[in-house]
Amino acid sequence: MRETTRASIVEHAAQHFGDRAIEVRFRAQFCYVDAYLELAANGDDRGAGGTDPDGVRSEAMQLCRLRYFGPDRWSLAIYSYAHERYDPSVFGDGEWFGPAAAGFDLAGNLYLT
């Protein structure tokens, strides 16, 4: 299930947010999705991650947390930078449960567009 979910999110990200590197990681029943933003090496990195060989640094941006309840049945919590926590959210269709890629899409449209 994890590999199927990861592939679904990464494929969706490549189609709709192609210029962003996406990380999908799992802990128990939760799936966390982050995006990486590139910063110039001479810019203000404010705790950015690693540096690639060209001197460009990457900073992780937390997007969402999905909780598994069954195939194509995930709950969604979008990361709130104002509160520094994941806040529960409905999917775009107003439902509390939906496919993982749809949850990522909502968070991606919020933070990456």
Secondary structure, 3 states (H helix, E strand, C coil): CHHHHHHHHHHHHHHHCCCCEEEEEEECCEEEEEEEEEECCCCCCCCCCCECCCCCEEEEEEEEEEEEEECCEEEEEEEECCCCEEEEECCCCCCCCECHHHHHHHHHHHHCC
